[in-house]
Amino acid sequence: MKSVIKVANMRTLSDVNKIREAISNNEGVIACQISKEKQEVSIVYDTYFLKEDDIIQCLEDLGYTII
């Protein structure tokens, strides 16, 4: 499954690295691409292990606002 999630307050390279590390720690993540300019996180994952709501919750737990 592929999801594109808009993250409102992702502004710096540090934000990108923090998001990438948090998402990569979830079992079932196959690929993750982050665009700071578009404020988007594109994730390819296995729905057997992970749901989109889990990814959104992970980002919200880090303090980011999901659009």
DSSP file (Angstrom, degrees, kcal/mol; ACC not computed):
  #  RESIDUE AA STRUCTURE BP1 BP2  ACC     N-H-->O    O-->H-N    N-H-->O    O-->H-N    TCO  KAPPA ALPHA  PHI   PSI    X-CA   Y-CA   Z-CA
    1    1 A M              0   0    0      0, 0.0    44,-2.7     0, 0.0     2,-0.4   0.000 360.0 360.0 360.0 145.3    0.0    0.0    0.0
    2    2 A K  E     -A   44   0A   0     42,-0.2     2,-0.4     2,-0.0    42,-0.2  -0.975 360.0-178.8-121.7 135.2    1.2    3.5   -0.7
    3    3 A S  E     -A   43   0A   0     40,-2.5    40,-2.9    -2,-0.4     2,-0.5  -0.978  16.5-155.3-131.3 145.0    0.1    6.6    1.3
    4    4 A V  E     -A   42   0A   0     -2,-0.4     2,-0.5    38,-0.2    38,-0.2  -0.986  17.1-169.6-118.9 121.0    1.0   10.3    0.9
    5    5 A I  E     -A   41   0A   0     36,-2.8    36,-2.5    -2,-0.5     2,-0.5  -0.936  15.7-139.1-116.3 129.6    0.6   12.2    4.1
    6    6 A K  E     -A   40   0A   0     -2,-0.5    61,-2.3    34,-0.2     2,-0.5  -0.756  15.1-163.4 -88.3 128.2    0.7   16.0    4.3
    7    7 A V  B >   -C   66   0B   0     32,-2.5     3,-0.8    -2,-0.5    59,-0.2  -0.954   3.4-163.2-116.8 115.4    2.7   17.3    7.3
    8    8 A A  T 3  S+     0   0    0     57,-3.0    -1,-0.1    -2,-0.5    58,-0.1   0.882  81.8  40.4 -69.4 -42.0    2.0   21.0    8.1
    9    9 A N  T 3  S+     0   0    0     56,-0.4     2,-0.7    30,-0.0    -1,-0.2  -0.179  74.9 122.4-108.7  42.6    5.0   21.9   10.4
   10   10 A M    <   +     0   0    0     -3,-0.8    29,-0.1     1,-0.2    -3,-0.1  -0.896  25.3 141.1-101.1 107.8    7.9   20.1    8.7
   11   11 A R        +     0   0    0     -2,-0.7     2,-0.2     1,-0.0    -1,-0.2   0.694  46.8  51.2-122.6 -27.6   10.4   22.9    8.0
   12   12 A T  S  > S-     0   0    0      1,-0.1     4,-1.8    24,-0.0     3,-0.1  -0.674  78.2-112.2-117.6 167.7   14.0   21.8    8.6
   13   13 A L  H  > S+     0   0    0     -2,-0.2     4,-2.5     1,-0.2     5,-0.2   0.828 118.9  60.0 -63.5 -32.4   16.3   19.0    7.6
   14   14 A S  H  > S+     0   0    0      2,-0.2     4,-2.4     1,-0.2    -1,-0.2   0.896 103.4  50.7 -62.0 -40.6   16.2   17.9   11.3
   15   15 A D  H  > S+     0   0    0      2,-0.2     4,-2.6     1,-0.2     5,-0.2   0.924 109.7  50.6 -60.9 -45.2   12.4   17.5   11.0
   16   16 A V  H  X S+     0   0    0     -4,-1.8     4,-2.7     1,-0.2    -2,-0.2   0.925 112.1  46.4 -59.7 -46.4   12.9   15.3    7.9
   17   17 A N  H  X S+     0   0    0     -4,-2.5     4,-2.3     2,-0.2    -1,-0.2   0.891 112.1  50.5 -65.0 -40.0   15.5   13.1    9.7
   18   18 A K  H  X S+     0   0    0     -4,-2.4     4,-2.1     2,-0.2    -2,-0.2   0.912 113.4  45.6 -64.5 -42.8   13.3   12.8   12.8
   19   19 A I  H  X S+     0   0    0     -4,-2.6     4,-2.6     2,-0.2     5,-0.3   0.922 112.1  51.2 -66.4 -45.1   10.3   11.7   10.7
   20   20 A R  H  X S+     0   0    0     -4,-2.7     4,-2.4    -5,-0.2    -2,-0.2   0.917 111.9  46.9 -59.4 -44.3   12.3    9.3    8.6
   21   21 A E  H  X S+     0   0    0     -4,-2.3     4,-1.2     2,-0.2    -1,-0.2   0.917 112.9  48.7 -64.9 -43.3   13.8    7.6   11.7
   22   22 A A  H  < S+     0   0    0     -4,-2.1     4,-0.2     1,-0.2     3,-0.2   0.909 115.1  43.8 -64.3 -42.6   10.4    7.3   13.4
   23   23 A I  H >< S+     0   0    0     -4,-2.6     3,-1.7     1,-0.2    -1,-0.2   0.902 110.1  55.4 -70.1 -40.9    8.7    5.9   10.3
   24   24 A S  H 3< S+     0   0    0     -4,-2.4    -1,-0.2    -5,-0.3    -2,-0.2   0.752  97.1  65.4 -65.1 -23.5   11.5    3.5    9.5
   25   25 A N  T 3< S+     0   0    0     -4,-1.2     2,-0.3    -3,-0.2    -1,-0.3   0.602  82.6  96.1 -75.4 -10.4   11.3    2.0   13.0
   26   26 A N  S X  S-     0   0    0     -3,-1.7     3,-1.3    -4,-0.2     2,-0.2  -0.653  82.2-118.6 -82.5 134.0    7.8    0.6   12.2
   27   27 A E  T 3  S+     0   0    0     -2,-0.3     3,-0.1     1,-0.2    -2,-0.1  -0.517  97.7  34.4 -69.3 134.5    7.6   -3.0   11.1
   28   28 A G  T 3  S+     0   0    0      1,-0.3    18,-2.5    -2,-0.2     2,-0.5   0.292  77.4 134.1 104.4  -8.7    6.2   -3.3    7.6
   29   29 A V  E <   +B   45   0A   0     -3,-1.3    -1,-0.3    16,-0.2    16,-0.3  -0.643  24.3 174.4 -76.5 124.9    7.6   -0.1    6.1
   30   30 A I  E     -     0   0A   0     14,-3.0     2,-0.3    -2,-0.5    15,-0.2   0.830  64.4  -2.6 -97.6 -43.5    9.1   -0.8    2.7
   31   31 A A  E     -B   44   0A   0     13,-1.9    13,-2.7     2,-0.0    -1,-0.4  -0.994  55.7-166.5-151.1 151.7   10.1    2.6    1.5
   32   32 A C  E     -B   43   0A   0     -2,-0.3     2,-0.4    11,-0.2    11,-0.2  -0.976   4.8-178.5-143.9 125.9    9.8    6.2    2.7
   33   33 A Q  E     -B   42   0A   0      9,-3.0     9,-3.4    -2,-0.4     2,-0.5  -0.995   9.1-164.5-127.3 130.2   10.3    9.4    0.7
   34   34 A I  E     -B   41   0A   0     -2,-0.4     2,-0.6     7,-0.2     7,-0.2  -0.953   7.7-165.9-121.3 129.9   10.0   12.8    2.3
   35   35 A S  E  >> -B   40   0A   0      5,-2.8     5,-1.9    -2,-0.5     4,-1.1  -0.932   4.0-174.5-115.1 107.9    9.7   16.2    0.5
   36   36 A K  T  45S+     0   0    0     -2,-0.6    -1,-0.2     3,-0.2   -26,-0.1   0.884  86.5  54.2 -65.9 -38.4   10.3   19.1    2.8
   37   37 A E  T  45S+     0   0    0      1,-0.2    -1,-0.2     2,-0.1    -2,-0.0   0.905 117.9  33.7 -64.3 -43.1    9.4   21.6    0.1
   38   38 A K  T  45S-     0   0    0      2,-0.1    -1,-0.2   -32,-0.0    -2,-0.2   0.571 104.1-130.9 -86.3 -10.1    6.0   19.9   -0.6
   39   39 A Q  T  <5 +     0   0    0     -4,-1.1   -32,-2.5     1,-0.2     2,-0.4   0.920  61.6 136.5  55.2  48.1    5.6   19.0    3.1
   40   40 A E  E   < -AB   6  35A   0     -5,-1.9    -5,-2.8   -34,-0.2     2,-0.5  -0.944  46.3-157.8-126.8 145.8    4.7   15.5    2.1
   41   41 A V  E     -AB   5  34A   0    -36,-2.5   -36,-2.8    -2,-0.4     2,-0.5  -0.985  11.5-163.4-120.3 117.8    5.7   12.0    3.4
   42   42 A S  E     -AB   4  33A   0     -9,-3.4    -9,-3.0    -2,-0.5     2,-0.4  -0.899  13.6-176.7-103.1 125.7    5.2    9.2    0.8
   43   43 A I  E     -AB   3  32A   0    -40,-2.9   -40,-2.5    -2,-0.5     2,-0.5  -0.977  20.1-162.4-129.5 132.9    5.3    5.8    2.4
   44   44 A V  E     +AB   2  31A   0    -13,-2.7   -14,-3.0    -2,-0.4   -13,-1.9  -0.968  32.4 158.3-109.2 125.8    5.1    2.3    0.9
   45   45 A Y  E     - B   0  29A   0    -44,-2.7     2,-0.6    -2,-0.5   -16,-0.2  -0.948  46.2-105.2-147.8 163.3    4.1   -0.3    3.5
   46   46 A D    >>  -     0   0    0    -18,-2.5     4,-1.8    -2,-0.3     3,-1.3  -0.827  22.6-151.3 -93.0 118.3    2.7   -3.7    4.1
   47   47 A T  T 34 S+     0   0    0     -2,-0.6    -1,-0.1     1,-0.3     5,-0.0   0.614  90.8  72.5 -68.9 -10.9   -0.9   -3.5    5.5
   48   48 A Y  T 34 S+     0   0    0      1,-0.1    -1,-0.3   -20,-0.1     3,-0.1   0.878 114.1  23.3 -66.2 -36.3   -0.4   -6.8    7.3
   49   49 A F  T <4 S+     0   0    0     -3,-1.3     2,-0.3     1,-0.2    -2,-0.2   0.728 128.8  30.4 -98.8 -27.4    1.9   -5.0    9.8
   50   50 A L     <  -     0   0    0     -4,-1.8     2,-0.3   -22,-0.1    -1,-0.2  -0.979  55.4-156.8-145.1 143.1    0.9   -1.4    9.6
   51   51 A K    >>  -     0   0    0     -2,-0.3     4,-1.4    -3,-0.1     3,-0.6  -0.824  35.0-113.9-115.4 158.7   -2.1    0.8    8.9
   52   52 A E  H 3> S+     0   0    0     -2,-0.3     4,-2.5     1,-0.2     5,-0.2   0.875 117.4  58.9 -59.7 -37.1   -2.1    4.5    7.7
   53   53 A D  H 3> S+     0   0    0      1,-0.2     4,-2.4     2,-0.2    -1,-0.2   0.846 101.7  54.7 -61.1 -33.6   -3.6    5.5   11.0
   54   54 A D  H <> S+     0   0    0     -3,-0.6     4,-2.0     2,-0.2    -1,-0.2   0.897 109.0  47.4 -65.7 -40.2   -0.6    4.0   12.8
   55   55 A I  H  X S+     0   0    0     -4,-1.4     4,-2.1     2,-0.2    -2,-0.2   0.925 112.3  49.2 -67.2 -44.7    1.7    6.1   10.7
   56   56 A I  H  X S+     0   0    0     -4,-2.5     4,-2.5     1,-0.2    -2,-0.2   0.916 111.1  50.0 -60.7 -43.4   -0.3    9.3   11.3
   57   57 A Q  H  X S+     0   0    0     -4,-2.4     4,-2.3     1,-0.2    -1,-0.2   0.891 107.7  54.3 -62.4 -39.7   -0.3    8.6   15.1
   58   58 A C  H  X S+     0   0    0     -4,-2.0     4,-0.9     2,-0.2    -1,-0.2   0.913 111.4  44.7 -59.5 -44.6    3.4    8.1   15.0
   59   59 A L  H  <>S+     0   0    0     -4,-2.1     5,-2.0     1,-0.2     3,-0.4   0.888 112.4  50.8 -69.3 -39.9    3.9   11.5   13.4
   60   60 A E  H ><5S+     0   0    0     -4,-2.5     3,-1.3     1,-0.2    -2,-0.2   0.859 104.3  58.6 -66.3 -34.4    1.4   13.2   15.7
   61   61 A D  H 3<5S+     0   0    0     -4,-2.3    -1,-0.2     1,-0.3    -2,-0.2   0.795 102.1  55.1 -63.7 -27.7    3.3   11.7   18.7
   62   62 A L  T 3<5S-     0   0    0     -4,-0.9    -1,-0.3    -3,-0.4    -2,-0.2   0.573 127.0-102.3 -79.9  -9.7    6.4   13.5   17.5
   63   63 A G  T < 5S+     0   0    0     -3,-1.3     2,-0.2    -4,-0.4    -3,-0.2   0.576  75.2 138.2 101.4  11.5    4.5   16.8   17.6
   64   64 A Y      < -     0   0    0     -5,-2.0     2,-0.5   -56,-0.0    -1,-0.3  -0.621  50.4-127.7 -92.4 151.4    3.7   17.2   13.9
   65   65 A T        -     0   0    0     -2,-0.2   -57,-3.0     2,-0.0     2,-0.4  -0.864  18.7-149.6-100.3 124.5    0.4   18.4   12.5
   66   66 A I  B      C    7   0B   0     -2,-0.5   -59,-0.2   -59,-0.2   -61,-0.0  -0.794 360.0 360.0 -95.1 132.2   -1.2   16.2    9.8
   67   67 A I              0   0    0    -61,-2.3   -60,-0.1    -2,-0.4    -1,-0.1   0.417 360.0 360.0 -92.6 360.0   -3.3   17.9    7.2
